[in-house]
Amino acid sequence: MKFYIKNMVCGRCIMVVKSEFEKLGLETVSVTLGEAELENDITQHQKEVLLHTLQELGFDFIDDKKSKTIEKVKNLIVDLVHHKNNELNINLSDYLIENLHQDYSTLSNLFSEIENTTIEKYFISQKIEKVKELLIYDEHSLSEIADILNYSNVAHLSNQFKKITGFTPTHFKKMEDKNRIQIENL
């Protein structure tokens, strides 16, 4: 039995969801970003208890096909930006087509319809949040961050950063209150 779960955006989310399944005595085959597969079917009561538990932790089940597809797109982008830096040089549309086996224009239209933004803008917002994270950690120069996130150059990164945040990366780095947005709220 497979569940599609909204707001799973990181490794800790996977651990938390897996832990909650185990606490309820439910054996998982796999738990990945946005999905959990159980060894056996469960009762309606178990499903309701599981849903309630997950909702208390900020997760939710996804039942309709469109929402499942959107969540898959988001999870692939989050995974690409936040966990697979060395693969960011791939064309985003090719990456989504390869992983979802759907036409990109269909995915793009569906994403825009449901999320009121484009896939590209969502991708850029994820990259900007990753830039913020790397700036806060202060372990890399701006040039290294541009390389890590596959920007053509520092100027391109800086222009995109300012367009999205209203600040230059240098100004952001000097700010005392560095507001970051939780990934699931992008």
GIMO-V356409 format. One record per residue. RES is the residue in one letter. PHI is phi in whole degrees, 0 to 359 (* if undefined). PSI is psi in whole degrees, -180 to 180 (* if undefined). D_FIRST is the distance of its C-alpha to the first C-alpha in Angstrom with 1 decimal. Layout:
RES & PHI & PSI & D_FIRST
RES & PHI & PSI & D_FIRST
This chain:
M & * & 131 & 0.0
K & 246 & 139 & 3.8
F & 241 & 141 & 6.8
Y & 255 & 127 & 10.3
I & 237 & 126 & 13.0
K & 278 & 146 & 16.7
N & 78 & 17 & 19.6
M & 273 & 110 & 18.2
V & 233 & 0 & 21.3
C & 204 & 174 & 22.2
G & 300 & -36 & 21.6
R & 294 & -36 & 22.3
C & 299 & -42 & 19.6
I & 299 & -46 & 17.1
M & 297 & -42 & 18.8
V & 295 & -47 & 18.9
V & 297 & -46 & 15.2
K & 300 & -42 & 14.4
S & 299 & -42 & 17.2
E & 294 & -39 & 16.1
F & 299 & -45 & 12.7
E & 295 & -40 & 15.0
K & 301 & -32 & 17.6
L & 272 & 5 & 15.3
G & 75 & 24 & 14.6
L & 258 & 123 & 10.9
E & 275 & 124 & 10.6
T & 264 & 144 & 9.3
V & 275 & -44 & 9.3
S & 202 & 151 & 10.7
V & 225 & 119 & 11.9
T & 230 & 178 & 14.1
L & 303 & 116 & 16.1
G & 83 & -3 & 14.2
E & 218 & 147 & 10.6
A & 218 & 131 & 8.4
E & 243 & 131 & 5.6
L & 262 & 152 & 5.1
E & 297 & -44 & 6.8
N & 231 & 164 & 6.2
D & 291 & 158 & 5.4
I & 236 & 163 & 8.0
T & 283 & 165 & 11.1
Q & 299 & -40 & 12.5
H & 298 & -45 & 15.0
Q & 299 & -39 & 12.7
K & 296 & -42 & 11.1
E & 295 & -42 & 14.8
V & 296 & -45 & 15.9
L & 299 & -46 & 13.5
L & 300 & -47 & 14.5
H & 300 & -45 & 18.1
T & 299 & -47 & 18.1
L & 293 & -38 & 16.8
Q & 296 & -36 & 19.3
E & 298 & -25 & 22.0
L & 264 & 4 & 21.5
G & 94 & 10 & 21.6
F & 256 & 171 & 18.0
D & 202 & 156 & 16.3
F & 280 & 150 & 13.2
I & 243 & 125 & 13.8
D & 250 & -31 & 13.1
D & 268 & 153 & 15.7
K & 299 & -42 & 16.0
K & 298 & -47 & 19.3
S & 296 & -37 & 18.2
K & 298 & -43 & 15.3
T & 296 & -45 & 18.0
I & 299 & -44 & 20.5
E & 296 & -37 & 18.3
K & 296 & -43 & 17.7
V & 300 & -49 & 21.5
K & 300 & -46 & 22.3
N & 296 & -39 & 20.2
L & 296 & -41 & 21.8
I & 293 & -46 & 25.2
V & 301 & -47 & 24.8
D & 298 & -44 & 23.8
L & 299 & -49 & 26.6
V & 286 & -43 & 29.2
H & 265 & -14 & 28.5
H & 229 & -11 & 27.2
K & 230 & 53 & 28.5
N & 310 & -40 & 32.1
N & 289 & -10 & 33.4
E & 258 & 5 & 31.3
L & 292 & -8 & 32.6
N & 279 & -4 & 35.2
I & 284 & 148 & 32.7
N & 293 & 127 & 33.1
L & 303 & -45 & 30.4
S & 297 & -41 & 29.9
D & 296 & -41 & 29.6
Y & 299 & -45 & 27.1
L & 291 & -42 & 24.8
I & 300 & -46 & 25.3
E & 298 & -39 & 24.6
N & 272 & -27 & 21.3
L & 253 & -13 & 20.0
H & 55 & 43 & 21.8
Q & 225 & 156 & 23.3
D & 296 & 135 & 26.9
Y & 295 & -39 & 28.2
S & 296 & -35 & 30.3
T & 295 & -47 & 27.3
L & 300 & -45 & 25.4
S & 297 & -46 & 28.7
N & 296 & -43 & 29.4
L & 296 & -45 & 26.0
F & 300 & -48 & 26.2
S & 298 & -41 & 29.8
E & 297 & -44 & 29.0
I & 276 & -41 & 26.3
E & 263 & -8 & 27.6
N & 58 & 30 & 31.3
T & 205 & 167 & 32.0
T & 269 & 162 & 31.7
I & 300 & -41 & 29.4
E & 296 & -43 & 32.6
K & 294 & -38 & 33.7
Y & 297 & -44 & 30.3
F & 300 & -46 & 30.7
I & 297 & -42 & 34.2
S & 297 & -36 & 33.4
Q & 294 & -42 & 30.9
K & 296 & -40 & 33.7
I & 294 & -40 & 36.2
E & 296 & -36 & 34.2
K & 292 & -39 & 33.9
V & 300 & -46 & 37.7
K & 304 & -46 & 38.3
E & 301 & -47 & 36.3
L & 293 & -35 & 38.4
L & 294 & -42 & 41.6
I & 295 & -42 & 41.0
Y & 293 & -25 & 40.3
D & 57 & 37 & 43.6
E & 257 & -12 & 42.9
H & 228 & 149 & 43.4
S & 285 & 166 & 46.2
L & 298 & -37 & 45.4
S & 296 & -42 & 46.1
E & 293 & -39 & 43.5
I & 297 & -42 & 41.0
A & 301 & -42 & 41.8
D & 294 & -46 & 41.2
I & 303 & -42 & 37.9
L & 263 & 14 & 36.5
N & 60 & 37 & 38.2
Y & 279 & 147 & 40.8
S & 296 & -32 & 43.7
N & 195 & 173 & 46.1
V & 296 & -37 & 46.7
A & 299 & -42 & 48.3
H & 297 & -46 & 45.2
L & 301 & -49 & 43.0
S & 299 & -43 & 45.7
N & 296 & -44 & 46.0
Q & 293 & -41 & 42.3
F & 300 & -47 & 42.1
K & 293 & -39 & 45.1
K & 299 & -39 & 43.9
I & 278 & -44 & 40.6
T & 261 & -23 & 41.9
G & 89 & -2 & 45.6
F & 234 & 154 & 46.6
T & 283 & 158 & 47.5
P & 302 & -38 & 45.6
T & 296 & -45 & 48.8
H & 296 & -44 & 49.3
F & 302 & -43 & 45.7
K & 298 & -33 & 46.1
K & 277 & -16 & 49.3
M & 293 & 145 & 47.8
E & 281 & -40 & 47.3
D & 259 & 92 & 44.5
K & 269 & 95 & 42.0
N & 284 & 121 & 39.4
R & 247 & 155 & 36.0
I & 253 & 134 & 33.1
Q & 298 & 139 & 29.6
I & 306 & -42 & 27.3
E & 289 & -11 & 24.9
N & 262 & 1 & 28.0
L & 281 & * & 29.2
